[in-house]
Amino acid sequence: MHGALSAVDAGELVARALVSSDIEHAVRSKAAVDVVAVGKAAGPMLSAALSGPVRMPIRHAVGVSALAPTDLPAGARWHTASHPVPDARSVLAAQAVLDIASAADDGDVLLLLLSGGGSALMAMPADGVSLEDKQRACERLLKEGAEIHALNTVRKHLSAIKGGQLAAVAGGSVLTLAVSDVVGDDVSVIASGPSVGDTTTFADALMQLDRYGGRSGYPEAVVRRFIAGVSGAIQETPQIGDSRLASSDVHVIGNSRSAVLGASSVAQSLGYVVHVVDEPIVGEARVASQYFVELASRIAEVSGSPLCILAAGETTVRVVGEGKGGRNQEFALAMARRLDVFRSITVAASIGTDGVDGPTDAAGGVVDVTTVERAEAAGLGSLDPYLEDNNSYVFLDKLGDLVRTGPTSTNVGDLQVILVGSRAEG
């Protein structure tokens, strides 16, 4: 995990990006630079931009995240907001960013530093939609297990800042550096793409309500807005090719692949044969976990030992129980049911690179071939009832198998690993 996190240190990623010739020219040649950092990695990204090797004519510097950094750079302003459901502070942060962007002139640039979590942290409800409407819609989608593309499709069409709308009101140019937590690095999905053309429509947003629980379970104002948008009564979000976005440029400077490569390098140095799964791990956590274990078992049959199998992605959980947990904890617990397919000592884990898995203090969980046996000895019984109640946190906590890193100030999705065989055996 340490190797993965080191490879996606958000501050280092920004510092390296800024010294590349095209980006350095884009910020040094402007009359004024307004730096805005939004997301779980906002603290180190903002600090790197303000104290890094590239000197810029900085006019405004603003950070937005759920936690304020302990060493906020001099002259910077900070907005602490809410994640994963926006609150009034998220609206204040969005208004501050919109004010900065709209006040800029042609010769200025908005340096937008984006990372995962930005969708909730910077929220401006669209006309006719209240903050409570947005909160209820987001909560329902999360409970129904909506994946990030679906969630952000809805968010963009309830917003006055997402889906390219921030760049559309900017008086100057916009340069976005993004640390991606999105499978496939779709820049229109990272923090709901405030500076890039939208690839979704009101019809897509309405379809997501039908897909995740049915539109009758969502606020009337939300459904009414989407229907009006489908009919053409409300203008679509700026689409790709919109002339208002002609001066907006986006660069992805870090992603899950970066984390996997960092973990791979450390595993190799420890003597493991490393196999990286290229396809992302997505879908319902407990189902995807079974696929990952089965894939790993096939790899183990033909590979050397000790073996490290690495993958990354982002799964979902449909909440049907009353328990406590997150997608990584549920993924890890579900893997424990199948580890008996391996012939050697096997350890498996699923961990969120942001250090926060669901509404818990854990980043994920780690299990091994003794998990089921240890649970029985501890009086926990079968793990199945815990999975059915979405109560993976309690099960793993009682066994001491939670992974707690604390917030990491970066976010590139989730990392999965299976270690087969000890180094001594290999």
C-alpha positions as CSV (number, residue, x, y, z in Angstrom):
1,M,0.0,0.0,0.0
2,H,2.8,2.4,0.8
3,G,4.3,1.9,-2.6
4,A,1.0,2.6,-4.3
5,L,0.3,5.7,-2.3
6,S,3.8,7.1,-2.8
7,A,3.4,6.7,-6.6
8,V,0.2,8.9,-6.5
9,D,1.3,11.5,-4.0
10,A,-0.9,14.4,-5.3
11,G,1.6,17.1,-4.5
12,E,4.4,15.4,-6.3
13,L,2.1,14.8,-9.3
14,V,1.3,18.5,-9.5
15,A,4.9,19.5,-9.1
16,R,6.0,17.2,-11.9
17,A,3.2,18.3,-14.2
18,L,3.9,22.0,-13.8
19,V,7.5,21.8,-15.0
20,S,6.5,20.2,-18.3
21,S,7.1,22.7,-21.0
22,D,3.6,23.1,-22.3
23,I,2.0,23.5,-18.9
24,E,4.7,25.7,-17.5
25,H,4.3,28.1,-20.5
26,A,0.5,28.1,-20.1
27,V,0.7,29.4,-16.5
28,R,3.8,31.6,-16.7
29,S,2.6,33.5,-19.8
30,K,-0.6,34.8,-18.3
31,A,-1.4,38.1,-16.7
32,A,-2.8,36.5,-13.6
33,V,-3.3,32.9,-12.4
34,D,-6.2,31.9,-10.2
35,V,-5.5,28.5,-8.5
36,V,-8.4,26.5,-7.3
37,A,-7.9,23.0,-5.8
38,V,-11.0,20.8,-5.3
39,G,-11.3,17.2,-4.0
40,K,-9.8,14.8,-1.5
41,A,-6.3,15.7,-2.7
42,A,-6.9,19.5,-2.7
43,G,-4.5,20.2,0.2
44,P,-1.2,18.9,-1.3
45,M,-2.2,19.9,-4.8
46,L,-2.7,23.5,-3.8
47,S,0.5,23.6,-1.7
48,A,2.5,22.2,-4.6
49,A,1.2,24.7,-7.0
50,L,1.9,27.6,-4.7
51,S,5.3,26.5,-3.4
52,G,6.6,24.5,-6.4
53,P,9.4,25.2,-8.8
54,V,7.3,27.2,-11.2
55,R,6.7,30.9,-10.3
56,M,3.3,32.1,-11.4
57,P,1.5,35.5,-11.1
58,I,-1.0,34.1,-8.6
59,R,-4.0,36.3,-7.8
60,H,-6.3,34.0,-6.0
61,A,-5.6,30.6,-4.3
62,V,-8.6,28.6,-3.0
63,G,-8.8,25.0,-1.7
64,V,-12.0,22.9,-1.2
65,S,-12.0,19.6,0.6
66,A,-13.5,17.8,3.6
67,L,-10.4,18.3,5.7
68,A,-8.4,21.5,6.0
69,P,-4.6,21.0,5.8
70,T,-2.6,21.8,8.8
71,D,-0.1,23.8,6.7
72,L,-2.3,26.0,4.5
73,P,0.0,28.1,2.3
74,A,0.1,31.8,3.1
75,G,-2.5,33.8,1.2
76,A,-4.7,30.8,0.4
77,R,-8.3,30.5,1.3
78,W,-9.9,27.3,2.4
79,H,-13.4,25.9,2.2
80,T,-14.2,22.8,4.3
81,A,-17.2,21.0,2.7
82,S,-19.1,17.7,2.8
83,H,-18.5,14.4,1.1
84,P,-20.2,12.2,-0.2
85,V,-23.4,14.2,0.1
86,P,-23.1,18.0,-0.4
87,D,-24.1,20.5,2.3
88,A,-24.4,24.2,2.6
89,R,-20.6,24.6,2.8
90,S,-20.3,22.9,-0.6
91,V,-22.6,25.6,-2.0
92,L,-20.5,28.4,-0.5
93,A,-17.4,26.8,-2.0
94,A,-18.9,26.5,-5.4
95,Q,-20.1,30.1,-5.3
96,A,-16.6,31.3,-4.4
97,V,-15.1,29.4,-7.3
98,L,-17.7,30.6,-9.8
99,D,-17.0,34.2,-8.7
100,I,-13.3,33.8,-9.3
101,A,-13.7,32.3,-12.7
102,S,-16.3,34.8,-14.0
103,A,-14.3,37.8,-12.8
104,A,-11.2,36.8,-14.9
105,D,-10.1,38.6,-18.1
106,D,-8.9,37.2,-21.4
107,G,-5.3,37.2,-20.4
108,D,-5.8,35.2,-17.2
109,V,-5.9,31.5,-16.5
110,L,-7.8,29.4,-14.0
111,L,-5.6,26.6,-12.8
112,L,-8.0,24.0,-11.7
113,L,-6.6,21.2,-9.6
114,L,-9.1,18.4,-9.5
115,S,-9.3,15.1,-7.6
116,G,-11.9,12.6,-6.6
117,G,-14.7,13.8,-4.3
118,G,-15.0,17.1,-6.0
119,S,-18.6,16.5,-7.1
120,A,-20.0,16.7,-3.6
121,L,-17.4,19.2,-2.2
122,M,-18.3,21.8,-4.8
123,A,-22.0,21.9,-5.4
124,M,-24.3,24.6,-6.8
125,P,-27.9,23.5,-7.3
126,A,-29.4,24.4,-10.6
127,D,-32.5,26.7,-10.9
128,G,-35.6,25.1,-9.5
129,V,-33.6,22.5,-7.4
130,S,-32.9,23.0,-3.7
131,L,-29.8,21.7,-1.9
132,E,-32.1,19.3,0.0
133,D,-33.3,17.9,-3.4
134,K,-29.7,17.3,-4.4
135,Q,-28.9,15.7,-1.1
136,R,-31.9,13.3,-1.2
137,A,-31.1,12.4,-4.8
138,C,-27.5,11.6,-4.0
139,E,-28.3,9.6,-0.9
140,R,-30.8,7.5,-2.9
141,L,-28.3,6.8,-5.7
142,L,-25.6,5.9,-3.2
143,K,-27.9,3.5,-1.3
144,E,-29.0,1.9,-4.6
145,G,-25.4,1.2,-5.5
146,A,-25.1,3.6,-8.4
147,E,-21.7,3.5,-10.1
148,I,-19.8,6.8,-10.4
149,H,-20.7,7.4,-14.1
150,A,-24.4,7.2,-13.2
151,L,-24.1,9.2,-10.1
152,N,-22.2,12.0,-11.8
153,T,-24.6,12.0,-14.8
154,V,-27.4,12.9,-12.3
155,R,-25.2,15.4,-10.4
156,K,-24.3,17.3,-13.6
157,H,-27.9,17.8,-14.6
158,L,-28.8,19.1,-11.1
159,S,-25.9,21.6,-11.1
160,A,-24.9,25.1,-12.2
161,I,-21.2,24.4,-12.1
162,K,-20.6,20.8,-13.2
163,G,-20.6,19.3,-16.7
164,G,-18.5,22.1,-18.3
165,Q,-20.5,24.9,-16.7
166,L,-17.5,26.3,-14.7
167,A,-15.4,26.7,-17.8
168,A,-18.3,28.1,-19.7
169,V,-18.6,31.2,-17.4
170,A,-14.8,31.7,-17.0
171,G,-13.6,35.0,-18.3
172,G,-10.1,33.7,-19.1
173,S,-8.7,30.3,-20.1
174,V,-8.9,27.2,-18.0
175,L,-6.1,24.7,-17.4
176,T,-7.1,21.6,-15.4
177,L,-4.7,19.1,-13.8
178,A,-6.6,16.0,-12.6
179,V,-5.8,13.1,-10.4
180,S,-8.3,10.5,-11.6
181,D,-10.3,8.3,-9.4
182,V,-12.5,7.2,-12.4
183,V,-12.1,3.9,-14.2
184,G,-11.0,4.8,-17.7
185,D,-9.9,8.3,-16.7
186,D,-13.0,9.9,-18.4
187,V,-12.3,13.6,-17.6
188,S,-16.0,14.4,-18.0
189,V,-16.6,12.2,-14.9
190,I,-13.7,13.3,-12.6
191,A,-15.4,15.6,-10.1
192,S,-18.3,15.7,-12.7
193,G,-16.1,17.5,-15.2
194,P,-16.6,21.2,-14.4
195,S,-14.2,22.3,-17.1
196,V,-14.9,19.9,-19.9
197,G,-17.8,19.2,-22.3
198,D,-20.5,16.9,-21.0
199,T,-21.0,13.5,-22.8
200,T,-24.4,12.9,-21.1
201,T,-27.9,14.5,-21.4
202,F,-31.0,15.0,-19.5
203,A,-32.4,11.8,-21.0
204,D,-29.4,9.9,-19.6
205,A,-29.9,11.4,-16.2
206,L,-33.6,10.5,-16.2
207,M,-32.7,7.0,-17.2
208,Q,-30.4,6.6,-14.2
209,L,-33.3,7.4,-11.8
210,D,-35.3,4.7,-13.5
211,R,-32.3,2.3,-13.2
212,Y,-31.6,3.0,-9.6
213,G,-34.8,2.7,-7.7
214,G,-37.3,4.3,-10.0
215,R,-38.1,8.0,-10.4
216,S,-41.0,7.9,-7.9
217,G,-38.4,7.6,-5.1
218,Y,-36.6,10.8,-6.0
219,P,-37.6,14.4,-5.2
220,E,-40.3,15.8,-7.5
221,A,-38.2,18.8,-8.4
222,V,-35.4,16.5,-9.6
223,V,-37.7,14.5,-11.8
224,R,-39.5,17.6,-13.1
225,R,-36.2,19.2,-14.1
226,F,-35.1,16.2,-16.0
227,I,-38.4,15.8,-17.9
228,A,-38.2,19.5,-18.8
229,G,-34.7,19.0,-20.0
230,V,-35.6,16.1,-22.2
231,S,-38.4,18.2,-23.7
232,G,-35.9,21.0,-24.5
233,A,-37.4,23.5,-22.1
234,I,-34.1,23.6,-20.2
235,Q,-30.8,24.0,-22.0
236,E,-28.4,21.1,-21.9
237,T,-25.1,21.2,-20.1
238,P,-22.2,22.4,-22.5
239,Q,-21.5,19.5,-24.8
240,I,-18.2,18.5,-26.4
241,G,-17.4,21.1,-29.0
242,D,-19.2,24.0,-27.3
243,S,-17.4,27.2,-28.2
244,R,-17.4,28.4,-24.6
245,L,-15.0,25.6,-23.8
246,A,-12.5,26.3,-26.6
247,S,-10.0,27.8,-24.1
248,S,-10.2,24.9,-21.6
249,D,-7.5,22.3,-21.5
250,V,-7.3,19.1,-19.3
251,H,-4.4,16.8,-18.3
252,V,-4.7,13.7,-16.2
253,I,-1.6,13.6,-14.1
254,G,-2.2,10.5,-12.0
255,N,-4.5,7.5,-11.9
256,S,-5.0,4.0,-10.6
257,R,-2.4,2.6,-13.1
258,S,0.2,4.8,-11.3
259,A,-0.7,3.3,-8.0
260,V,-0.6,-0.3,-9.3
261,L,2.8,0.3,-10.8
262,G,4.1,1.7,-7.5
263,A,2.8,-1.3,-5.6
264,S,4.3,-3.6,-8.3
265,S,7.7,-2.1,-7.9
266,V,7.7,-2.7,-4.1
267,A,6.4,-6.2,-4.5
268,Q,9.1,-7.1,-7.0
269,S,11.8,-5.7,-4.6
270,L,10.4,-8.0,-2.0
271,G,10.9,-11.0,-4.2
272,Y,7.4,-11.6,-5.5
273,V,6.5,-12.5,-9.1
274,V,4.0,-9.8,-10.0
275,H,1.0,-10.1,-12.3
276,V,-1.0,-7.0,-13.0
277,V,-4.6,-7.4,-14.1
278,D,-5.1,-4.9,-16.9
279,E,-8.9,-4.8,-16.9
280,P,-10.5,-2.8,-14.1
281,I,-12.3,-4.4,-11.2
282,V,-15.9,-3.0,-11.3
283,G,-19.5,-4.0,-10.5
284,E,-21.1,-5.2,-7.3
285,A,-18.4,-5.7,-4.7
286,R,-19.3,-9.2,-3.6
287,V,-19.7,-10.4,-7.2
288,A,-16.5,-8.7,-8.5
289,S,-14.5,-10.2,-5.6
290,Q,-15.4,-13.8,-6.7
291,Y,-14.3,-13.0,-10.2
292,F,-11.0,-11.6,-8.9
293,V,-10.3,-14.7,-6.8
294,E,-11.1,-17.0,-9.6
295,L,-8.9,-15.1,-12.0
296,A,-6.0,-15.1,-9.4
297,S,-6.4,-18.8,-8.9
298,R,-5.9,-19.4,-12.7
299,I,-2.9,-17.2,-12.7
300,A,-1.4,-19.0,-9.7
301,E,-1.7,-22.3,-11.5
302,V,0.8,-21.2,-14.2
303,S,2.9,-18.6,-12.5
304,G,5.9,-18.8,-10.2
305,S,5.8,-18.4,-6.4
306,P,5.6,-16.3,-4.3
307,L,3.1,-14.5,-6.4
308,C,1.5,-11.0,-6.1
309,I,-1.6,-10.3,-8.2
310,L,-2.6,-6.6,-8.4
311,A,-5.7,-4.9,-9.8
312,A,-7.5,-1.7,-9.4
313,G,-11.0,-0.2,-10.1
314,E,-14.1,0.9,-8.3
315,T,-16.9,-1.4,-7.2
316,T,-20.3,-0.6,-5.8
317,V,-22.5,-1.8,-3.0
318,R,-26.3,-2.0,-3.0
319,V,-27.3,-1.4,0.6
320,V,-30.0,-3.8,1.6
321,G,-29.0,-4.4,5.2
322,E,-28.6,-2.3,8.4
323,G,-24.9,-2.9,9.0
324,K,-21.8,-0.9,8.6
325,G,-19.1,-1.1,6.0
326,G,-17.8,0.0,2.6
327,R,-17.2,-1.4,-0.8
328,N,-13.6,-2.4,0.0
329,Q,-14.5,-4.1,3.2
330,E,-17.3,-6.0,1.5
331,F,-15.0,-7.0,-1.3
332,A,-12.4,-8.3,1.1
333,L,-14.9,-10.2,3.2
334,A,-16.5,-11.8,0.2
335,M,-13.0,-13.0,-1.0
336,A,-12.6,-14.9,2.3
337,R,-15.2,-17.4,1.2
338,R,-13.2,-18.5,-1.8
339,L,-9.5,-18.5,-0.7
340,D,-9.6,-22.2,-0.2
341,V,-9.1,-22.6,-3.9
342,F,-5.4,-21.8,-3.5
343,R,-2.9,-24.5,-2.6
344,S,-0.5,-22.2,-0.7
345,I,-0.7,-19.6,2.1
346,T,-2.8,-16.8,0.6
347,V,-3.6,-13.2,1.8
348,A,-6.0,-10.9,0.0
349,A,-7.0,-7.3,0.5
350,S,-9.0,-4.5,-1.0
351,I,-8.2,-0.9,0.0
352,G,-9.3,2.5,-1.0
353,T,-6.4,4.8,-1.9
354,D,-8.2,7.8,-0.3
355,G,-8.1,6.0,3.1
356,V,-11.8,6.2,3.5
357,D,-14.1,3.3,2.7
358,G,-17.8,4.2,3.1
359,P,-19.0,5.8,6.3
360,T,-16.2,4.2,8.4
361,D,-12.7,4.9,9.7
362,A,-11.2,2.1,7.7
363,A,-9.7,2.1,4.2
364,G,-10.6,-1.5,3.5
365,G,-9.9,-5.0,4.8
366,V,-7.4,-7.9,4.6
367,V,-8.3,-11.6,4.8
368,D,-6.5,-14.8,4.5
369,V,-7.0,-18.6,4.4
370,T,-7.6,-18.6,8.2
371,T,-10.3,-16.0,8.2
372,V,-13.2,-18.4,8.3
373,E,-11.6,-20.6,11.0
374,R,-10.7,-17.5,13.1
375,A,-14.2,-16.2,12.8
376,E,-15.6,-19.5,14.1
377,A,-13.2,-19.5,17.0
378,A,-14.1,-15.9,17.9
379,G,-17.8,-16.8,18.0
380,L,-18.7,-14.9,14.9
381,G,-20.0,-17.9,13.0
382,S,-20.5,-17.8,9.2
383,L,-19.6,-14.6,7.4
384,D,-22.6,-14.8,5.1
385,P,-25.1,-13.1,7.5
386,Y,-22.6,-10.2,7.8
387,L,-22.4,-9.8,4.0
388,E,-26.2,-10.0,3.7
389,D,-26.5,-7.2,6.3
390,N,-23.8,-5.1,4.7
391,N,-22.0,-5.5,8.0
392,S,-18.4,-6.2,6.9
393,Y,-16.9,-3.6,9.2
394,V,-18.1,-5.3,12.4
395,F,-16.9,-8.8,11.2
396,L,-13.4,-7.6,10.1
397,D,-13.0,-5.3,13.1
398,K,-13.6,-8.2,15.6
399,L,-10.9,-10.2,13.8
400,G,-8.4,-7.2,13.7
401,D,-8.5,-7.4,9.9
402,L,-9.5,-3.8,9.0
403,V,-6.9,-1.6,7.3
404,R,-6.8,1.8,8.8
405,T,-4.6,4.4,7.0
406,G,-6.5,7.6,7.8
407,P,-7.2,10.0,5.0
408,T,-4.3,9.9,2.5
409,S,-4.9,13.2,0.7
410,T,-5.0,11.4,-2.6
411,N,-7.6,9.4,-4.5
412,V,-7.2,7.1,-7.5
413,G,-9.9,4.5,-6.7
414,D,-9.4,1.1,-5.1
415,L,-6.5,-1.3,-5.1
416,Q,-6.9,-5.1,-4.8
417,V,-4.1,-7.5,-4.1
418,I,-3.7,-11.2,-3.6
419,L,-0.4,-12.7,-2.3
420,V,0.0,-16.4,-2.9
421,G,2.8,-18.3,-1.1
422,S,5.3,-16.8,1.3
423,R,8.7,-15.5,0.2
424,A,10.2,-18.3,2.3
425,E,8.2,-20.8,0.3
426,G,9.3,-19.2,-3.0
